[in-house]
Amino acid sequence: MASFVWELTDMQNVIVFGSNSTIARSVIDKLALERCNFYLFAREKSQLELQINDLKVKYPDINVSADAYDALVDTGEILNGKIKQAFDQLGRVDLVFIAHGNLPNQSACEENWQDANSALKVNGLSIIEICHNVAKRLKEQQQGTIAVISSVAGERGRQSNYVYGTAKGMINIYLQGLRNSLYPHNVHVLTIMPGFVDTKMTTEFKKGLLWAKPEKVANDIVKAIHAKKNVIYTPWFWRIIMRIIKLIPENKFKKMKL
Ligand SMILES: NC(=O)c1ccc[n+]([C@@H]2O[C@H](COP(=O)([O-])OP(=O)(O)OC[C@H]3O[C@@H](n4cnc5c(N)ncnc54)[C@H](OP(=O)(O)O)[C@@H]3O)[C@@H](O)[C@H]2O)c1
């Protein structure tokens, strides 16, 4: 039965950035059930060791390697070296899944450029740099998928989180272009647009009807990866909510407290 699953899946070797994210952990669990091998990147080495041990106990048949990665520090040649090591180790890479991010304090970003700059780097530029790097390698392979967690916050700027929204919006446009550019090379690009998800990032928030569990979002992500979707909203109803929000005329929108 296990080898049947192995033959069915088109994902075998997977690189994950932000592997300690609540959503990423759930995606990794689902892909591990399909017997994928992983090369994980996360900020904390100690956390990575725990994650590797946990995966090896739960899924003894899979290979898991890892390296530390900090989106604010590891750029340029350092990042290139880390990605090269992951590709060398895995051989062929089927999926690069990028999940890291943080929710900055909007007021602090307005007060202090350093805060805004870091938020734009972690949520925007660092992700674009990873995509830029792995796109060349997947293009050489003539196959693979890049899946990135963006956010519905990137669809319209709101006073409560427009620095975060700017970074996510930047990713959305970049991924649109990348998808178009990589299409002839058999490399697929998935943009993931979650709404509100109950994770480490949102522990402070009061949860209501619109909130989703990370397992539900992870399920949607894995299905979308296999189905080679271009853009998904998760849960699905955010597509409708965002369509309505985008229809509000700017002269009305600017007066709203959102
Ligand atoms: N939760 C939501 O409502 C929601 C909605 C829309 C989109 N998203 C997006 O979903 C993705 C996953 O977030 P989550 O909800 O699963 O939250 P999470 O559990 O807080 O995961 C975020 C991950 O990003 C990592 N990270 C933060 N700064 C980093 C840096 N400088 N370098 C490397 N890694 C860094 C964190 O590392 P540590 O584990 O070391 O802290 C954490 O593992 C993010 O891109 C987020 O923007 C979330």
The ligand as a Tripos MOL2 file, in Angstrom:
@<TRIPOS>MOLECULE
LIG
   48    52     1     0     0
SMALL
NO_CHARGES

@<TRIPOS>ATOM
      1 N1         -1.9360   32.9100   10.3010 N.am      1 LIG1
      2 C1         -2.6250   33.6710    9.4400 C.2       1 LIG1
      3 O1         -3.7390   34.1660    9.7280 O.2       1 LIG1
      4 C2         -2.0550   33.9130    8.0690 C.ar      1 LIG1
      5 C3         -2.8860   34.5070    7.1040 C.ar      1 LIG1
      6 C4         -2.3870   34.7410    5.8360 C.ar      1 LIG1
      7 C5         -1.0960   34.3790    5.5300 C.ar      1 LIG1
      8 N2         -0.3040   33.8120    6.4780 N.ar      1 LIG1
      9 C6          1.0630   33.4770    6.1000 C.3       1 LIG1
     10 O2          1.2820   32.0990    6.3300 O.3       1 LIG1
     11 C7          2.6860   31.8660    6.4750 C.3       1 LIG1
     12 C8          2.9180   30.9400    7.6430 C.3       1 LIG1
     13 O3          2.5630   31.6010    8.8470 O.3       1 LIG1
     14 P1          1.8220   30.8910   10.0610 P.3       1 LIG1
     15 O4          0.4600   31.4310   10.1040 O.co2     1 LIG1
     16 O5          2.0290   29.4300    9.9640 O.co2     1 LIG1
     17 O6          2.5670   31.5260   11.2950 O.3       1 LIG1
     18 P2          3.8140   31.0110   12.1610 P.3       1 LIG1
     19 O7          3.5080   29.7120   12.7750 O.co2     1 LIG1
     20 O8          4.1640   32.1590   13.0480 O.co2     1 LIG1
     21 O9          4.9510   30.8100   11.0680 O.3       1 LIG1
     22 C9          5.7670   31.8270   10.5930 C.3       1 LIG1
     23 C10         7.1620   31.2560   10.4470 C.3       1 LIG1
     24 O10         8.0260   32.2330    9.8780 O.3       1 LIG1
     25 C11         9.2750   32.1230   10.5300 C.3       1 LIG1
     26 N3         10.0250   33.3670   10.4710 N.ar      1 LIG1
     27 C12         9.6790   34.5770   10.9770 C.ar      1 LIG1
     28 N4         10.6720   35.4540   10.7560 N.ar      1 LIG1
     29 C13        11.6620   34.7770   10.1120 C.ar      1 LIG1
     30 C14        12.9530   35.1210    9.6380 C.ar      1 LIG1
     31 N5         13.4750   36.3480    9.8000 N.pl3     1 LIG1
     32 N6         13.6970   34.1720    9.0170 N.ar      1 LIG1
     33 C15        13.2160   32.9230    8.8630 C.ar      1 LIG1
     34 N7         12.0120   32.5220    9.3070 N.ar      1 LIG1
     35 C16        11.2510   33.4440    9.9290 C.ar      1 LIG1
     36 C17         8.9270   31.8020   11.9950 C.3       1 LIG1
     37 O11        10.0510   31.2200   12.5960 O.3       1 LIG1
     38 P3         10.0710   30.7520   14.1390 P.3       1 LIG1
     39 O12         9.3410   29.4460   14.1550 O.co2     1 LIG1
     40 O13        11.5140   30.6510   14.4600 O.co2     1 LIG1
     41 O14         9.3400   31.8180   14.9070 O.co2     1 LIG1
     42 C18         7.7390   30.8630   11.8170 C.3       1 LIG1
     43 O15         8.1480   29.5250   11.7760 O.3       1 LIG1
     44 C19         3.3260   33.2530    6.6070 C.3       1 LIG1
     45 O16         3.8870   33.6130    5.3660 O.3       1 LIG1
     46 C20         2.1540   34.1550    6.9130 C.3       1 LIG1
     47 O17         2.3750   35.4940    6.4850 O.3       1 LIG1
     48 C21        -0.7610   33.5580    7.7430 C.ar      1 LIG1
@<TRIPOS>BOND
     1     1     2 1
     2     2     3 2
     3     2     4 1
     4     4     5 ar
     5     4    48 ar
     6     5     6 ar
     7     6     7 ar
     8     7     8 ar
     9     8     9 1
    10     8    48 ar
    11     9    10 1
    12     9    46 1
    13    10    11 1
    14    11    12 1
    15    11    44 1
    16    12    13 1
    17    13    14 1
    18    14    15 2
    19    14    16 1
    20    14    17 1
    21    17    18 1
    22    18    19 2
    23    18    20 1
    24    18    21 1
    25    21    22 1
    26    22    23 1
    27    23    24 1
    28    23    42 1
    29    24    25 1
    30    25    26 1
    31    25    36 1
    32    26    27 ar
    33    26    35 ar
    34    27    28 ar
    35    28    29 ar
    36    29    30 ar
    37    29    35 ar
    38    30    31 1
    39    30    32 ar
    40    32    33 ar
    41    33    34 ar
    42    34    35 ar
    43    36    37 1
    44    36    42 1
    45    37    38 1
    46    38    39 2
    47    38    40 1
    48    38    41 1
    49    42    43 1
    50    44    45 1
    51    44    46 1
    52    46    47 1
@<TRIPOS>SUBSTRUCTURE
     1 LIG1         1 GROUP 0 **** ****
